[in-house]
Amino acid sequence: MAKPLTDSEKRKQISVRGLAGLGDVAEVRKSFNRHLHFTLVKDRNVATPRDYFFALAHTVRDHLVGRWIRTQQHYYERDPKRIYYLSLEFYMGRTLQNTMVNLGLQNACDEAIYQLGLDLEELEEIEEDAGLGNGGLGRLAACFLDSMATLGLAAYGYGIRYEFGIFNQKIVNGWQVEEADDWLRYGNPWEKARPEYMLPVHFYGRVEHTPDGVKWLDTQVVLAMPYDTPVPGYKNNTVNTMRLWSAKAPNDFKLQDFNVGDYIEAVLDRNLAENISRVLYPNDNFFEGKELRLKQEYFVVAATLQDIIRRFKSSKFGCRDPVRTCFETFPDKVAIQLNDTHPALSIPELMRILVDVEKVDWDKAWEITKKTCAYTNHTVLPEALERWPVSMFEKLLPRHLEIIYAINQRHLDHVAALFPGDVDRLRRMSVIEEGDCKRINMAHLCVIGSHAVNGVARIHSEIVKQSVFKDFYELEPEKFQNKTNGITPRRWLLLCNPGLADTIVEKIGEEFLTDLSQLKKLLPLVNDEAFIRDVAKVKQENKLKFSAFLEKEYKVKINPSSMFDVHVKRIHEYKRQLLNCLHVITLYNRIKRDPAKAFVPRTVMIGGKAAPGYHMAKLIIKLVTSIGDVVNHDPVVGDRLKVIFLENYRVSLAEKVIPAADLSQQISTAGTEASGTGNMKFMLNGALTIGTMDGANVEMAEEAGAENLFIFGLRVEDVEALDRKGYNAREYYDRLPELKQAVDQISSGFFSPKEPDCFRDIVNMLMHHDRFKVFADYEAYVQCQAQVDQLYRNPKGWTKKVIRNIACSGKFSSDRTITEYAREIWGVEPSDLQIPPPNIPRD
């Protein structure tokens, strides 16, 4: 096989990375050398690769600041309606390459760095991921920021600057071991601290009802220090802001008491306050009712709402009256989007500010709050829903508890008037859940306090209306919407797969990068021999490159002509990594049974993190690594089947593996995956999908034609019918000999000879209490995988399906998603207006 071009050689041929004009290259070199010189003068005489990375990052940052300042100035003068995207997670990944791409600087930087005898890609690898998220929800927020900037919306992402993001995953003896992600160790070149905007946040205390209103007294104060990160749009000179809050103890913390016994002790106790922004909770789709987490949720909400109100009051057209107490126009100038229920306290906090501080009367305040807030639901799994103990609220946020009670009382009065005597409906719809431990249902609070509620794929939004919030839908059907998720094609095509991006540009130009629906123009090329060849060649190059990466990083040798069968996402029972395991074991047994038969060679890659406290998920990882230990060392198998666990799956690893994948596994039990977004990334990057009719898979099949995906298994209706009948796993185990063999091997210790009952919890779960019905889909899955093999034997037929998929993936751009939010929820219109660049004087 011919050696592929080096990336540097290849990138010179790629137009969409910005033309490397001589002036640009010289400018970048000059700036780079200046930054490097000042770094080294300060620190030492010898430059390390990290010094080169920081010099380049600062060079690129210099190109952002003028645009950033000008964008914010532009907003101040025009005073558009501002969009505030509130999220406890922003899974940003790396920033350097994304900034170069969006500023059209990539070729200039590449050439400049090459002239200096360095390799751009090597420098990019030095940057730490900003892993301030767990998975889909946090990565969605990051894609949305990119699209909001690209669409010229005056948008702000607000969250927490966790000192430690999602843990780094190490695999030791086949088990997951967590280590702290000290991502700020070497400093973060992309953030700017803004101490001048520091704000107080109050906790604990007591409430006093006085003649001149309600007072929240004797509180503990924590300061919120903002750090701003620029968010550049794609080649439109817009640079928005992501503002993340960090917790600081006030300087008199624990020293207010003039008779403090131990000054040293008091200063050391500052950590207690500052722990609020220390670490991201590593749970995906699981609620853990810890006080520190509730503090984090209130911390981001309280700081953000003060900031929003400050900006509203000081804006040019904010309010006419001198004391600025007119909040009438607030919903015309402010939209708050709640990314799941985590920022739900925005609703009572906005009420508290309006009623207690700004003296707006309750009904007016409630109208303003509802018009301002909108809520996105991300899951229907009951264990993921936030239900906080009332006792915790009483202690931590006593005034908010009173406000929630008042909101609930008015809500229940309204329901009772419409449905007299229906006490069960009142119980179902209450924000307060009665029982041994009284709890606050945050999802109910969000639905009541928002003017719009949306799910994240059509099937999920239907489930939201028909089951989770059925009673609320009957009350206010107009409130419920769908907004199918999307991904940014800048990071998830142009940045991670430049070869494919360029192959597409050659055929249809580059407009598709900001209007992904234009990929439809590739449909006529589905039978174009040259195009088929080009697409297949790009995939093969990506596979070779990823193979080399795996060999270098993990010392595993794989067959690059095998099918790359990829299953990467958080490890969770509902995502059914176990179903994949059963298929792998079945393939292994078939090879062993008939070693002379021709099999389609596969490299099965499974990756993802398990929440540290999720026993079953950690056991699933151990099972995958154990299957790999057996399969990969069996000489009979050879390189026909390999099983690789991809360690420490994260944004920067996704950017490498997704462009190399042939098969994308999206196999959750129908009705459990709200949307999925990885599915869209694989589709855009030329992998075919094997999946259930769940989440956005349904719409992917609709866009591309179901015959161009490998759809299998129970539909939502079948799952419901099976629940009514009663799911009996043993029935499948007894009827399907290959399933029985696989389960017995797991059970007997075939894959764990040193610890034969290592996996008894897995087998026990699968046989006796499997909520996600793995066995019910096994037969259909294995048959469907046989169809995958059959098509893979016909490379041209495979690539034609790939091209159809790419051509039909346009709907799944986050630009489309955000355009729908803007028009149908926020009441703003996207603009393709280019702000003039900093080198052009303003009007």
N, C-alpha and C positions, 0 to 999 in steps of 0.2 A: 504493500500500500504506500502511495507517495506521501512523503512527509508534508503535513499541512503547513501553510504559511505561518510565520510567527504572527502574533496578534498585532505587533507594531506594523508589520508589512501590510497586514489585512486592513488595519484601521485607516491607513493612508488612502485606501481605495474607497472609503465609505463617506459618502457626501453628507449624510444626515448628521454627522458629528461636528459640523461647522467647518467652513473652509479655513485652512491654516494659512492665513495671509502672512506675508513676511513681517509686516508691522506688528501684528498680534503676537507672533512667535517671539520677536525681539523684545516686545513689551513684557511678555510672561517671563522670559529669561532674566531680564533686568530686575523685575520685581522679586523673582525667586531668589536671585543672588543677594539682593538687599536683605530680604527676610532671613536668609541663611546666615549672612554675615552678622546681623545683629543678634541672632540666637546664639551664635558661636562666640562672639565677643563677650557676651554675658557669661557663657557657661564653660566652654573648653575649646581646644584647638582642633579636635578631630570630629568630623561630622559622622553621625550614625545614620542608618536608614530612617530612624524615627525623626531625626533632625530634618532630613529631606522631606519626609511626609508633612511635618508641620510648616516648613517653608512653602510647600506647594499649597497646603490648606489655607494659609494666610494670604497667599497670592490670589487664590480663587475668591476668598472672602472679600478681598479688596474690591473685586468686581461686583460684589453684592451690595455693599453698604450704600453707595450712591443711589442705587435703585430702591433700596429699602427705605431710605430717608424720603426719597421723592414720592414713593407710593403712599407712605403714611401722611405726608403733606397733602397729597392729592385727596385722600379721604377726609382730612381735616377741612379742606376747602369745600369739597362737594357735599360733605355730611350725608353720605348714603345710609341706608339701613344697614346696621352691622349684624353679622351672623356670629354667634358665639357657640362653638362646638365644645361641649363639656364632656371630658372623658377621663376616667381614672387610668387609662392606658393609651400610650402612643408608641406603637412598635415601629420605630423609624428606620432601624438598620443603619447602614453607613450613609454619610452625607456627601463626601467629596465628589464621587463620580456623578451622583444625581445633580449636584449643583453645576458641574461642568456641562452636563447634557442640557439642562434647562436654560443655561446661559449661552449655549452654542459655542463653548470654549474647548470642547474635548480635543479636537484635532490640534489646535494651537498649543495646548498644554502637552499633548503627546509628543509633538514635534520638538518643542522647547526642551522637554525632559530628556528626549532621545539625544538631542544635540549636546546635552550636558553629560551624556554617557550613563544615563539612568534609565530604568524601565518603569513606566507609569503604573503598569499593573502590579508590580512588586510594591510600589508605594501605597497603592490602594489597599493592599492586603494588610497593611500595618494598622489601618484605622479600626477601632473597636466598634462593634454594633451598638447603637443606642437601643438596648433591649428592654424598653419600658412598657412591655406588654407581654401577654401570655400566648396569643394566637390571633384568631380571626378578628375579634372585636378591636384589638389594639392596632392590628395592621390595617383594618378598614379605616380607622381614624387617620392613619398616615396617608393612605391613598386619597381620602377625602380632602385633606389639607392641600395635596398636590393639585387636585382638580379644582378646588375653590380658587386657588391662586391663578391657575391656568384660565379659568372662566372669569377672572377679573372681579370676583366678589370681595367685598370688604369683610373678610372673615378672620377669626382668631381661634386658634386651638388653645384651650385652657386645661391644664392637668398638673401633675405632681412631678417634680424633679427628684425621682428616687435616686438615692446615693448608690443603691444596689438594685440592678434590674433583674430580669429573669435569670435564675442560676445557670452557671455553666454545667453541662452534663458530662460526666466522665463515666465510662463503662469499665468496671473493675470486676474481674471474674464473671462477666456476663450480667452484672447488676448495675443499675443506675446509682451513681454517687453524685451528690450535688456539691458544687463549690460556689462561693460568693462571686458575683460578677462585679468586680471593682472597676467599672468602666471609666471612671473619672480619674483613675490613678495618674495618668500622664497629662491630665487637663483636657478640656473640650474646646477646640478652636472655634466651634460654631455658635457658642452661647455668649450672651452679654448680660452680666449681672446688672440689675437696675435698682440699687438700694434706695434711690430717691422715691420709688413707688412702693416701698415696704408698707405692709398693712397689718393691723392687729386682728387676731381671731380669738374669740372668747369660748371658754369651756366651763362646765360645772356651774357653781353659783346657785342663786335662788331667785325667785320671781316675786316682785311686790306690785300689787295693784293699787295705784295711788289716784287721787283726784285728777292729776294731770297725766294720766296714762299708765302704761305698764312699764316697769323697770326691771331689767335683768342685772342683778347686783352680785358683788363678791365673786366675780368670775376669775378664772386663771387665764392669763393672756399668753398666747404664742404669736410670734411675728411671722408673717409670710413674706419671704424675700423672692421677688420675681427674677427669673432668668429668661431672656428672650432669645429665640432661635429664628433666623430668617427662613421663610418658606417661599422659594422662587417659583413663579409660574413658568410654563414652557414658552420661552422666546417671546414674552410679551412685556418684559420689563416690570412686571408686577412682582413685588416681594411682600408677602404677608408675614404675620408673626404668630409663632407658637410661644405662649407664655407659660412656663412651668414654675410652680411655687416650691420653695424650699423652706423648711421650718427653722426658725431661729428663736432661742430664748431671749426675752428682754434682759437688758443688763442688770436690772434689779431683781431678776428671777430668784425667788426664795430668799431675797435679802431685804424685802420690804419690811419684814419684821425687824424692828430696831434692836431686839434682843436676841438676834440669831446666835445660837450657841456656836455653831461651827461654820465659819466663813468658807473654808476649804470644801466641806461637805456640800454647802449650798452651790458653789460654783460647779462642782462635779455633777450635781443634780440637773444642771442645764441639759444634759443628755436626755433626760426624761422628755422634755419638751421637743427636743430636736429629733427624737426617734420617729416622730410623725412622718417625716419624709425619708426615713432610712431605707426602707426596702419594699419592693413590689410583692404583694401577696401572690403566690405562684399557682393559684387555682384557676382552672379553665372550666367553665360550666359547673361550678360548685360553690355553694354559699357556706362560708365559715364565719359564724357570728362573733368575731373577736372585737373587743372594745377599741383596740388600736386601728382596726380597719374602719370602724365607724368614725373615729377621729380623723382619719385620712379623708373620708368622704365629706365630712363637714368642713374640714380645713380648706380643701380645694373650692368648695362651694362658697364659703363665707368670703374668702379672699377675692374670688372671681366676681361675685356680685357687687362687692364694694368698688371694684375696678370698673365694672360695666356702668354702674351708676355715676361714678366720677366722670367717666368719658361722656356719658349722656348729658350730664349737667354742664360740662365745660364746652360741649360741641357748639359750633357757631349758631346752629338753628335749634339747639336743644330745647330751650323754653324761654318764653318771652318775659315772664315776670321776674323781678330782680332777685327774690329769694329762692327761685327755682324749685318750688314745691309742686309745680304743675306736672303731674306724671301722665296726664291724659294722652300725650303723644308717645309715651314710652314704647308701646307695642309697634308703633310705626317706625321706630328707630332701632329697635332691638329684637332680635330673634335668638332664643336660647334652645339649642338642641341637646337633649339628654341622651347620651350614648349608653343605653341600658338604664337600669334603676340606680346605678352607683352614684350619680349626681342628683338623685331624687330630692335631696334636702334643699335644692334650689327653690322648690315650690314653697315650703314653709318659711325658708329664709327670706325670700322676696316678700312674702306676706309680712314677716316680722319687721323688715325695714320699712315697708310702705305704711303699715298700721302703727307700729310703736315709735318709729323714728321720724317718719315724714308726715305722720298724722293724717293719712288718707283714710277715709271711712271704709269699713270692712268690705262692703259689697263692691265698691269701686276698685279696691285693691285686688279683690278676687277676680274681677273682670280683666284687669290689667295683667295679672299673673297668668290666667288661662290663655289670653291672647298672645302672650310672650313665649310661653313654654311649649315644647313639643317633645314627644317621647318615642324613642326607637326601642322596640322589644327585640331581643337577640336569641331567646331560647324558650322552649316550652317544657324543658325538663324540670320537674318539681323541685329536685334537689338544688337547682341553680337559683331559685327565686329567693330574693332577699326578704327575710322575715325577722326583724329586730325585736328582741325582748323589750317590752315597755319599761321594765325596771332599769335597763341600761340607759334608755333615753331620759328617764326621770332624773338620773344622776348627772349625765353628761350634758344634756340639752333640755333643761326643764321648760323653757319657754316654747321651744319647738314642739314639745309634747302637748302643751296646752293648745297650740295653734292647730296641730294635727287633729286633736279631739274636736275642736270647733269646726274644722273643715268636714270631718266625718259626720258630725251631728247634722249640719246643714244638708249634706249629701243624703244621709239616711232619711231625713224629713222629706226631701224631694222624692226619693224612691217610694216611701210609704204612702205619699199622696197619690202617686201614680198606680201603685199596686197595694191597695188597702188590704190588711190582714195577711199579706204574704210574708210571714216572719222568716221563713227559710231563705227567701230572696234577700232580705235585709242582712241575715247572717252571712250569706255568700258574698254580698257586695260590700260589706263593711271594710274599712281600712284596718280596724282593730279585730284581730282574731282572738276570740275568747278561748279559754282552756286552762290547763294546769299552769302554763306559762303564757300570759297575754303577750301577743306579738303585733307588730306593725307590719302590714303587708305593703311593701314599698311600690310594687307594681300597681296596686289599686290606687295608691296615692298619685302615682304618675298619670294614670288614665283619667282620674277625676280632675287633676290640676293642669291638664294640657289641652290645647285645642286640636291637636292632631296626634294620632297614635299610628305607628307603622311597623309592619313586619318587614323582613329583609329578602324575601323571595315570594313569588305568588302563592305557592302551596303553603308556606309558613303563615302568610297573612290571612289565608283562609282558615287555617287551624286556630290562629289567634281569635278570629271572629266566632268560629263555631264551637271552640271548647274553652281555651284559657280565659278569655274575656267575654264569653257568650252573653252574660247578663248585661254587661256594659254596652255591648254592641246593640242589643235590643233597645237599650235606653237612648243611645246617640249613635246610630249607624254612620252618620255623615263624618264622624270623627276618625273613622278607621280607614287607613290607606295601605297600599303596598309600595315599597321602594326597593326593587330588586338590586342587590349589591353589585358593585363593579370594582375593577382594579385599574390602576393608572398604567396606560400603555407606555409611558415614558420609562418607568423603572422596569416594568414587567415585559417589555419587548425591546425597546431601543437600547436600554442600558445592559440588560442581561443577555440579549441575543442579537448582537449587532449584525451577524451574518444573515440571519433571517430578515431582519429589518431592512437591510440593504437589498436583498433579493426582491423584497416586496416593493421598495422604492423604485427599483429599475423598471418595474412593470406599471405601477400606478401613481408614481410621484410620492411626495411626503405629506400631503394634506391629511392622510389617514391618522397621523399621530395626534391630531387634535379633533378628528372626526372619524372615530373608529368604524362607523357604519360603512365608510368607503371601502373597507376590505371586501365588501360584496363585489367590487370590480374584479376580484380574482376568480370569481366563479367561471367566467368563460375560459379561463386558463386551465381548468381541471383536467383537460385532455391534451394540453400543450406539452409535448415530449420534453422540450428543453427546460420548461419550468418545473416539471415533475423531477427531472434530473437535478436541477439546482436545489430544490427543497430537500430532496433526499441527501444531497451532498452536504448541505449545511447541518442536517441532523447528524450525519456520520462524523463530521468534524467536531461537533459539540460532544458527541459520545467519546471520541478519542481524547478530547481534552479532559473530560470528566474522569475517564479511565486513568489518565496520567495523574490527575489530582488524587484519586483514591490510592493509587500506588504509592505516591509520595507521602501522603498524610497518614494513611492507615496500613501501608505495607500489604495491601491486598491486590492480587493480580486478577483482573477480570477480562472476559472475552468481549471486546468492543463490538463484535458482530452479533452478539446475543441480543435478545429483546431486553431492553431496560424497563423493568416492571416496577413502578415506583409508588410507594404508599407513605406519604409524609404528611403528618398533622399531629396534634397533641394525642397522646395515648389515652384512650377512653373506651370503656366497654361499648358505648353506643356507636363509636366509629368502626368497631368490629375488626380491629387488627387480627383478632382470633380467627375470623373467617378466612382471611388471607393465609394465616398459619396452616389452617386445615388444608387449604388448596396446595400449599407448598409441600406438606407431608404427603398428600395424595400424589403429586407429581413425582416425588422421590420414590414412593412405593411402586409406581408404574415403571420407572426406569429400572428399579431393582428386579421387578418381576419379569421384564423383557428387555434386557440390556442391549440386544441387537437391533431393536426397533429404532427408527429415525425419530428423534424428538426435536422440537424447536427449542434451541438453547435459550435459557432465560437467566438474567441476573435480577433477582428479586431484592429490592432495596426498601427497607422499612426504617423510618426515622421519626423521632418526636420525643418530647419530654413528658414525663409523668409527674403529676403533682406529688411533692415529697411525702404527703400523708396518705396517698391513694395506693393501698396495698395491692389491689388487683392489677392496677396499671403497671406497677413496678414488676409484678410477677409476669405480666405479658412481655415486657422487655426481656426478662430472663429467658422466657420461652423462645423468643425470636433468636437470641444469641445462642441458645442451646441447640436449636434446630440447625443453625448455621455451623456450629461445631461438628455436628454429625455429617450433614450434607456436604460441606466444603472439603472434608477430608476423606470422603469415600471414593476410592480409585475407580469403582465401577461407574460412578456418576461423571467423573471427569469435569469438563467445563460446560456440560449441558445444563447444569443447575447450580447456581451460587446464591447464597442468602447473606446479605450484608445488612447489619444494623448501622445506620448513619448516625454517628455520635454527634450530640450537640447541635441538632437541627435548629436553624435560626434564619433570619432574613438573608444574611450573606451566603449561607449554604443553599438556601432555596434558589438564589440567583444563579448558582452553578448547576444544581441538579435538574431543575425544571426544563431548561433548554435541551438537556440531554435525554429526557425521558421519551420512551416509545408508548408506554401504557400508564395511564393515570387511574389510580384506584380510589373510588368515591362510593363506598359500600356500606354506609350507615343504614340502619333499619329505617324503612320509610316512615316519615313523620317525626324524626328526631334531629336531623341536621337542619337548622333554620335556613341556611343558605349554602354555606361553603363559599370560599373565594379561591382557594388553591385550585379547585376544579377549573375555574376560568383561566388561571395562569397557564395550566397545562394545555388547555384547548388553544389558547393564543400562540403557544410555543411549539405546536406541531406534535402533540401526543394525542393518542386516541383514549377515550374514557371507557372504563368498565364501571358501571354504577347502577345503583337503585334509583327508582323514581322518587328522589328526595331532594329537598332544597332546590338550588338553582339548576341541578341536573335536569329537572323537568323542563325548564326553559331552554337549556342548552340543546336538549333533544328536539324541542319545538323549533328552534332556530335552524339547526343543522339537518334536521330530519332524523327520526329515531333510528333509521337504518344506518346512520353514520356514527352512532355510538353503540356500545355493547351494553344494552339495558337488560337487567335481569331482576328476578325476585319479586317478593310480595309488594303490592301497592298499599297505600295507607288503608284503603277499604279492607284489604285482605288481612292486614295486621289487626284491625279492629274486630273483624269476624273471628279471627283466631283467638283473640282475647276473650270474646264472648263464649266461644266453644271451650276454651281452656287449652293453653299451649302445653303439649306433652313431648318433651325432648326425646324420651326413650323410644317413642314411636319411630322417629327418624333413625335413631341409633340402631334399632333392631332391623329396620327395613333396608338400610344402605350399608352394604359390607365395607366399602372403602372408607366411609365415615367412621364405622365401628373400629376398623383397623387403626385409623389415625388417632382416635380418642384413646383406644387401648394402649397405643404406643406412648402417648403423653402420660397416661395413667400408670403404666408399668415401670416407668423410669428408663425407657429406651433412649430418651433424649437427656436424661440426667442419671446415668448409671451410678454415680457416686452418691446420689441422694434420690433414691427411687420415688419417694413421695413428695418431692419438691413441688410438683404441680397439682397436688390433690385438690387445692382450693379452686383452681381453674376448672378441673374436671367436675368437681362437685357443683360449682356454679352453672356450668354448661348443662349438666344433667338435671339439676333440680330447681334452680332459681335464676334462669337467664331471662332478664327483662327484655333483651334485645334479639332473642329468637335466632341465634346463629345457625342452629341445625335446620331451621325451617327454610333457609335460603341456600343451604350447602349444595344441594343437587343442581339447582338452576345456575348457581355460580360456577360450579365445576364444568357444566355443559357450556356455559357462556365463555369460559376461559378456553375451551377447546375450539370455539369459533374464532377467538383471538389468534390462537396458534395457526389455524387454517389460513386466515387472511395474511398473517405475517410471512407465511411461505410464499406469498405473491407480492413482492416488494412494490411493484407498480400499483397494484390494486390498493395496497396499504397507503401509499403516498397520495393517491387520489382522494381517499377518505380524509387524510390529514389536511389536504388543501381545502376540501369542503368545510372542514371544521374551522380552519383559520379564517376562511372567507365569511363564515357565519358567526364569528365571535364578537362582532362589532357592538352588539347590545350590551356586552359585559364590561364596557368602559365606565370607570367611575365618573367620567365627564357627563355621561348620560344620566347616571344616578343623581349626581349633584344638580344637574339642570332640572330634574323632576322635583327634588327637595326645594330648590330655589323658587320654582313657579308655583308648586302646589302646597307647600307648607310655609315657607318663609316670606312669600310675596315679594320676591325680587327677581330681576331679569339678568341673566348672565350677559357679559359684554365682551366683545372681541376688540375693544378699544386698546390700542397700544399706548401705554404711558411713554412719553419721550425718554430716551436713555439719558443718563447724567451728563454726557458730553454735549448734548444739544440744549442750548439755553431755553428756559421756560418762557412762555408767551408774556 
